[in-house]
Amino acid sequence: MPAANLPPIEVAVTPRFDIFYALYSLESGGSSPLDAWREKARKRLPYDFEQIAGRVAPLPIFWPLLADAWQDTPGEITFDTMLSKLREIPAGELRRNLLSGVFHDRGVVDSLMTQKRTLAMVLGDEDLSGAALLEHFGLRPFDQSSPSVKTMTLLLTRPESFRDQLALALRKFWQSGFERDWSALEPRLRADARRIQQQSETSKPSDLGRELNFPLVFDDKASEARAKSGAPIAYDRIDRCYVLPSAFNTRRWWAKYETKKGRLTLYVPIVRVAGIANAVVEDERRAAPSSITHTSINAESVFRALGDTTRYAIASILARTPTTSAELARSLNVSKPTITHHVQALRAAGLLSETPVGGSTRLSLREETVAALSEAAVEQLFAAKGDLALATTRKRRSS
């Protein structure tokens, strides 16, 4: 077969799909190949993340759908570019991109876009195809008060607000620790990308698909790509096929988007090493030991710092996401001087890490200090020598 008939294959490394697959894995129930990563990621989520994320993804299955927002942005993009492009997507295009992932019928999508039919009318149609998928999204049976219906109504009636909520949820998740995960994973994924690129240069699509366990079959003899469902895709309709090394696509999802010229762009994220995201957690555990030891911690100071309810609330927030003093003041509805007082107490106890960001400083709770506290407390409370903390307290009070 002439090489010109084969679809162009490119290899790219980008978080444009993995961030959504990670969110799906994080919020879905049951056992997962990514359990170690998921446990770590859940602990560091901001306290308000569930509420924010629920507005755009009331069920975990919504996360893979939301990756469809960037259909007209081809290839490899960074997270910052994702947010920038998201703000540029016209409201109508955003609605169409996401509605098409739920209703696989252009006529239905057009009727919703033009308001010829309401969401209630469409979902109440007994002849509507894809009933199982709609049930999976929590849209059928139709219930006006269900979270899924509220999310779709927000997308239809206030797409700009939906876009803002999506950007906020992604930014919160990225800053809570996924940025660090991606930075650790990216070199490994790029190494995979180089190997896949070398394979693609010497293998036909059919051979490459078998070697990499693609979720769709490339048939070079028939010049078409076939998935488990849906019509085959002729090679001459494929504008480009992107193969994306992935750490989170355990469900073997893939995507196809139609270009303005009527051709198709395919995205095939593949996991080469199962549990590679768990390896990031293991690497953190095996990292060089912290300079903080139980002998360098004053247990009394730490207990004093955390004994105040406001400071404990601050510590709980900082344990999940780095936050500035100004953001803490807003979250806890207290004055900036009050926050400054409490931050100083936490800092003096060795509980804070501080990172300059722009013109402000992000605070986070030092996990290693809390981890070493128990051993320090045992040694200092049960010490045979040294002043008693009670005597120290009385001296301070009398002074």
C-alpha positions as CSV (number, residue, x, y, z in Angstrom):
1,M,0.0,0.0,0.0
2,P,1.4,3.5,-0.8
3,A,2.6,5.3,2.3
4,A,0.4,8.3,1.3
5,N,-2.7,6.3,2.1
6,L,-1.6,5.8,5.7
7,P,-2.8,8.3,8.4
8,P,-0.2,10.7,9.7
9,I,0.8,9.7,13.2
10,E,2.4,12.2,15.7
11,V,3.4,11.6,19.3
12,A,2.8,14.3,21.8
13,V,3.1,14.7,25.6
14,T,0.4,17.0,27.1
15,P,-1.8,17.2,30.2
16,R,-4.8,18.1,28.0
17,F,-6.4,14.6,28.6
18,D,-4.5,13.3,31.6
19,I,-5.7,16.0,33.9
20,F,-9.3,14.9,33.2
21,Y,-8.5,11.2,33.5
22,A,-6.8,11.9,36.8
23,L,-9.9,13.7,38.1
24,Y,-12.1,10.8,37.0
25,S,-9.8,8.4,38.8
26,L,-9.7,10.6,41.8
27,E,-13.5,10.9,42.2
28,S,-14.7,7.5,41.0
29,G,-15.3,4.7,43.5
30,G,-14.0,1.2,43.7
31,S,-10.6,-0.2,43.4
32,S,-8.2,1.5,40.9
33,P,-4.7,0.7,39.5
34,L,-3.9,4.2,40.8
35,D,-5.0,3.7,44.4
36,A,-1.7,5.0,45.9
37,W,-1.7,8.2,43.9
38,R,-5.4,8.6,44.5
39,E,-5.1,8.4,48.3
40,K,-2.3,11.0,48.2
41,A,-4.2,13.3,45.8
42,R,-7.4,13.2,47.8
43,K,-5.6,14.4,51.0
44,R,-4.2,17.5,49.4
45,L,-7.4,18.7,47.7
46,P,-8.6,22.2,48.8
47,Y,-11.5,22.1,51.3
48,D,-13.8,23.7,48.8
49,F,-12.8,21.6,45.8
50,E,-15.7,19.2,45.9
51,Q,-18.2,22.1,45.9
52,I,-16.5,23.9,43.0
53,A,-15.9,20.8,40.9
54,G,-19.5,19.5,41.4
55,R,-20.8,22.5,39.4
56,V,-19.2,21.2,36.2
57,A,-18.7,17.5,37.0
58,P,-21.5,16.3,39.2
59,L,-20.5,12.7,38.4
60,P,-17.0,11.4,37.7
61,I,-17.9,10.5,34.1
62,F,-18.3,14.2,33.3
63,W,-14.5,14.7,33.5
64,P,-13.5,12.9,30.3
65,L,-16.3,14.7,28.6
66,L,-14.9,18.1,29.6
67,A,-11.7,17.4,27.7
68,D,-13.7,17.9,24.6
69,A,-13.8,21.7,25.2
70,W,-10.4,22.1,23.3
71,Q,-11.4,20.3,20.0
72,D,-10.1,23.1,17.8
73,T,-6.7,23.3,19.6
74,P,-4.6,20.6,17.9
75,G,-1.7,18.6,19.3
76,E,0.5,19.3,22.4
77,I,-0.5,22.1,24.7
78,T,0.6,23.0,28.2
79,F,-1.8,23.5,31.2
80,D,-1.4,27.3,31.0
81,T,-2.2,27.2,27.3
82,M,-5.3,25.1,28.1
83,L,-6.6,27.8,30.5
84,S,-5.8,30.6,28.1
85,K,-7.5,28.8,25.2
86,L,-10.5,28.0,27.3
87,R,-11.1,31.7,27.9
88,E,-11.0,32.3,24.1
89,I,-13.5,29.6,23.1
90,P,-16.7,31.3,22.0
91,A,-19.7,30.4,24.2
92,G,-21.5,28.7,21.3
93,E,-18.6,26.6,20.4
94,L,-18.0,25.5,24.0
95,R,-21.7,24.4,24.2
96,R,-21.5,22.5,20.9
97,N,-18.2,20.7,21.8
98,L,-19.5,19.4,25.1
99,L,-23.1,18.7,24.0
100,S,-21.7,16.6,21.2
101,G,-20.0,14.3,23.7
102,V,-23.3,13.6,25.4
103,F,-25.8,13.5,22.5
104,H,-24.2,11.8,19.6
105,D,-26.7,13.2,17.2
106,R,-26.1,16.5,15.4
107,G,-29.8,17.2,15.0
108,V,-30.4,16.9,18.7
109,V,-27.4,19.2,19.5
110,D,-28.6,21.7,16.9
111,S,-32.1,21.8,18.4
112,L,-30.7,22.5,21.9
113,M,-28.4,25.1,20.5
114,T,-31.2,27.0,18.7
115,Q,-33.6,26.4,21.6
116,K,-36.1,24.7,19.3
117,R,-36.2,22.0,22.0
118,T,-35.6,22.2,25.7
119,L,-33.4,19.8,27.6
120,A,-36.5,18.4,29.2
121,M,-38.1,17.7,25.8
122,V,-34.9,16.0,24.5
123,L,-34.4,13.9,27.6
124,G,-38.0,13.0,27.7
125,D,-38.0,11.7,24.1
126,E,-38.5,7.9,24.3
127,D,-37.0,7.5,20.8
128,L,-33.8,9.3,21.7
129,S,-30.8,7.1,21.0
130,G,-28.0,6.5,23.5
131,A,-30.3,5.9,26.5
132,A,-27.6,3.9,28.4
133,L,-25.1,6.7,28.0
134,L,-27.6,9.3,29.2
135,E,-28.3,7.2,32.3
136,H,-24.6,6.9,32.9
137,F,-24.4,10.7,32.9
138,G,-27.3,10.9,35.4
139,L,-29.6,12.6,32.8
140,R,-32.3,9.9,32.5
141,P,-34.8,9.5,33.9
142,F,-35.1,13.3,33.7
143,D,-35.2,15.1,37.0
144,Q,-35.1,18.9,36.9
145,S,-33.5,19.0,40.4
146,S,-30.7,16.4,39.7
147,P,-27.1,17.7,39.8
148,S,-26.5,16.4,36.3
149,V,-29.5,18.3,34.8
150,K,-28.4,21.4,36.7
151,T,-25.0,21.2,35.2
152,M,-26.3,20.8,31.6
153,T,-28.7,23.6,32.2
154,L,-25.9,25.9,33.3
155,L,-23.9,24.9,30.1
156,L,-27.0,25.7,27.9
157,T,-28.1,28.9,29.5
158,R,-24.9,30.4,31.0
159,P,-22.0,29.0,29.1
160,E,-19.7,31.8,30.2
161,S,-20.3,31.0,33.8
162,F,-19.8,27.3,33.1
163,R,-16.5,28.1,31.5
164,D,-15.4,30.2,34.5
165,Q,-16.3,27.3,36.9
166,L,-14.4,24.8,34.8
167,A,-11.3,27.0,34.7
168,L,-11.5,27.5,38.5
169,A,-11.9,23.8,39.2
170,L,-8.9,22.9,36.9
171,R,-6.7,25.6,38.4
172,K,-7.5,24.5,42.0
173,F,-6.7,20.9,41.1
174,W,-3.5,21.9,39.3
175,Q,-2.2,24.0,42.2
176,S,-3.2,21.5,44.9
177,G,-0.4,19.2,43.7
178,F,-1.2,17.9,40.2
179,E,1.3,20.4,38.8
180,R,4.0,18.7,40.9
181,D,2.8,15.2,39.8
182,W,2.9,16.2,36.1
183,S,6.3,17.7,36.5
184,A,7.5,14.4,37.9
185,L,5.7,12.3,35.3
186,E,6.5,14.4,32.2
187,P,10.2,13.2,31.8
188,R,9.0,9.6,31.9
189,L,6.2,10.2,29.4
190,R,8.6,12.0,27.1
191,A,11.0,9.0,27.2
192,D,8.0,6.9,26.2
193,A,7.2,9.3,23.5
194,R,10.6,9.0,22.0
195,R,10.3,5.2,21.9
196,I,6.9,5.4,20.4
197,Q,8.0,7.9,17.8
198,Q,10.8,5.5,16.7
199,Q,8.3,2.6,16.5
200,S,5.9,4.7,14.4
201,E,8.7,5.5,11.9
202,T,9.3,1.9,11.2
203,S,5.8,0.4,11.7
204,K,2.6,0.6,9.9
205,P,-0.4,1.9,11.9
206,S,-1.8,-1.7,12.2
207,D,1.4,-3.0,13.7
208,L,1.8,0.0,15.9
209,G,-1.7,-0.3,17.2
210,R,-1.2,-3.9,18.1
211,E,2.2,-3.2,19.8
212,L,0.8,-0.4,21.8
213,N,-2.6,-2.0,22.5
214,F,-4.6,0.8,20.9
215,P,-8.3,1.0,21.9
216,L,-9.2,0.9,18.2
217,V,-8.0,-1.3,15.4
218,F,-6.1,0.1,12.4
219,D,-6.7,-2.1,9.4
220,D,-4.2,-1.2,6.7
221,K,-5.7,-3.6,4.1
222,A,-9.2,-2.0,4.4
223,S,-7.6,1.5,5.0
224,E,-9.8,2.2,8.0
225,A,-9.7,2.5,11.8
226,R,-12.4,0.7,13.8
227,A,-13.5,1.0,17.4
228,K,-15.8,-1.3,19.4
229,S,-18.8,0.8,18.4
230,G,-19.6,3.3,15.7
231,A,-18.8,3.4,12.0
232,P,-15.3,2.7,10.7
233,I,-13.1,5.7,9.9
234,A,-11.6,5.7,6.5
235,Y,-7.9,6.5,6.4
236,D,-8.4,9.3,3.9
237,R,-10.7,11.0,6.5
238,I,-8.0,11.1,9.2
239,D,-6.3,14.4,9.2
240,R,-3.9,13.4,11.9
241,C,-3.6,10.8,14.7
242,Y,-2.0,11.9,17.9
243,V,-0.6,9.2,20.2
244,L,-0.3,10.5,23.7
245,P,1.7,8.6,26.4
246,S,-0.5,8.7,29.5
247,A,-0.3,8.0,33.2
248,F,-4.0,8.0,34.0
249,N,-6.0,6.6,31.0
250,T,-6.7,3.3,32.7
251,R,-10.1,3.1,30.9
252,R,-8.5,3.3,27.5
253,W,-10.5,6.2,26.3
254,W,-9.8,8.0,23.0
255,A,-11.3,10.9,21.1
256,K,-12.1,12.0,17.6
257,Y,-12.8,15.6,16.6
258,E,-14.0,16.9,13.2
259,T,-12.0,19.7,11.6
260,K,-13.5,22.7,9.8
261,K,-12.7,20.9,6.6
262,G,-14.7,17.8,7.5
263,R,-11.8,15.6,8.3
264,L,-11.0,13.9,11.7
265,T,-8.3,14.4,14.3
266,L,-7.8,11.3,16.5
267,Y,-6.3,11.4,20.0
268,V,-5.2,8.0,21.4
269,P,-3.8,8.4,25.0
270,I,-2.1,5.1,26.0
271,V,-0.7,3.9,29.3
272,R,2.6,2.1,28.6
273,V,3.4,1.3,32.3
274,A,0.5,0.5,34.6
275,G,0.6,2.5,37.9
276,I,3.2,4.9,36.7
277,A,1.4,7.7,38.7
278,N,1.8,5.5,41.9
279,A,5.6,5.6,41.2
280,V,5.5,9.3,41.8
281,V,4.2,8.8,45.3
282,E,6.8,6.1,46.0
283,D,9.5,8.4,44.7
284,E,8.4,11.0,47.2
285,R,8.5,8.5,50.0
286,R,12.0,7.4,49.0
287,A,13.3,10.9,48.6
288,A,16.2,12.1,50.7
289,P,15.2,12.3,54.4
290,S,14.1,15.7,55.6
291,S,16.4,17.8,57.7
292,I,13.6,17.9,60.2
293,T,14.0,15.3,62.9
294,H,12.2,14.7,66.2
295,T,15.1,16.2,68.1
296,S,14.7,19.5,66.2
297,I,11.0,19.9,67.1
298,N,9.7,21.6,70.2
299,A,6.6,19.6,70.9
300,E,5.3,22.1,73.4
301,S,5.4,24.9,70.8
302,V,3.7,22.8,68.2
303,F,0.9,21.7,70.5
304,R,0.5,25.4,71.6
305,A,0.2,26.4,68.0
306,L,-2.3,23.8,67.0
307,G,-4.3,24.1,70.3
308,D,-6.0,27.3,69.0
309,T,-9.1,26.5,67.0
310,T,-8.4,29.2,64.4
311,R,-4.8,28.1,63.9
312,Y,-6.0,24.5,63.6
313,A,-8.4,25.5,60.9
314,I,-5.5,27.4,59.1
315,A,-3.3,24.3,59.4
316,S,-6.1,22.1,58.0
317,I,-6.4,24.4,54.9
318,L,-2.7,24.6,54.4
319,A,-2.3,20.8,54.6
320,R,-4.5,20.5,51.5
321,T,-3.4,23.4,49.3
322,P,-0.8,26.2,49.4
323,T,-2.6,29.4,50.3
324,T,-1.7,33.1,50.8
325,S,-2.5,35.0,54.0
326,A,-5.0,37.2,52.1
327,E,-6.8,34.0,50.9
328,L,-6.9,32.6,54.4
329,A,-8.4,35.9,55.7
330,R,-11.2,35.6,53.1
331,S,-11.8,31.9,53.6
332,L,-12.0,32.2,57.4
333,N,-13.7,35.6,57.4
334,V,-11.2,37.2,59.8
335,S,-9.0,40.3,59.6
336,K,-5.6,40.3,58.0
337,P,-3.9,41.3,61.3
338,T,-5.5,38.3,63.0
339,I,-4.3,36.0,60.3
340,T,-0.8,37.5,60.6
341,H,-0.8,36.8,64.3
342,H,-1.8,33.1,63.8
343,V,0.6,32.6,60.9
344,Q,3.5,33.9,63.1
345,A,2.6,31.4,65.8
346,L,2.6,28.5,63.3
347,R,5.8,29.7,61.7
348,A,7.5,29.9,65.1
349,A,6.5,26.3,65.8
350,G,8.2,25.2,62.5
351,L,4.9,24.2,60.9
352,L,5.0,26.4,57.8
353,S,6.7,26.3,54.4
354,E,6.7,29.5,52.4
355,T,7.0,29.9,48.7
356,P,7.2,33.3,46.9
357,V,4.7,33.5,44.0
358,G,4.6,36.8,42.1
359,G,4.1,39.5,44.7
360,S,2.7,37.3,47.4
361,T,3.8,34.2,49.5
362,R,2.0,30.9,49.5
363,L,2.0,29.1,52.8
364,S,1.7,25.3,53.2
365,L,1.8,23.0,56.2
366,R,5.1,21.1,56.7
367,E,4.1,17.5,56.6
368,E,7.5,16.3,57.8
369,T,7.0,18.4,61.0
370,V,3.7,16.8,61.8
371,A,5.0,13.4,60.9
372,A,8.0,13.8,63.4
373,L,5.8,15.3,66.1
374,S,4.7,12.1,67.7
375,E,8.3,10.8,68.3
376,A,9.3,14.3,69.6
377,A,6.4,14.4,72.0
378,V,7.2,10.9,73.4
379,E,10.8,11.8,73.9
380,Q,10.2,15.2,75.5
381,L,7.1,14.3,77.6
382,F,8.8,11.2,79.0
383,A,12.3,12.7,79.3
384,A,14.1,12.0,82.6
385,K,15.8,15.3,82.4
386,G,14.9,18.9,81.5
387,D,12.4,21.4,82.7
388,L,8.7,20.4,82.9
389,A,6.5,22.2,80.4
390,L,4.1,23.0,83.3
391,A,6.8,24.9,85.2
392,T,7.6,26.8,82.0
393,T,4.0,27.7,81.6
394,R,3.6,29.0,85.1
395,K,6.8,31.1,84.7
396,R,5.4,32.6,81.6
397,R,2.0,33.4,83.2
398,S,3.6,34.9,86.3
399,S,5.9,37.1,84.2
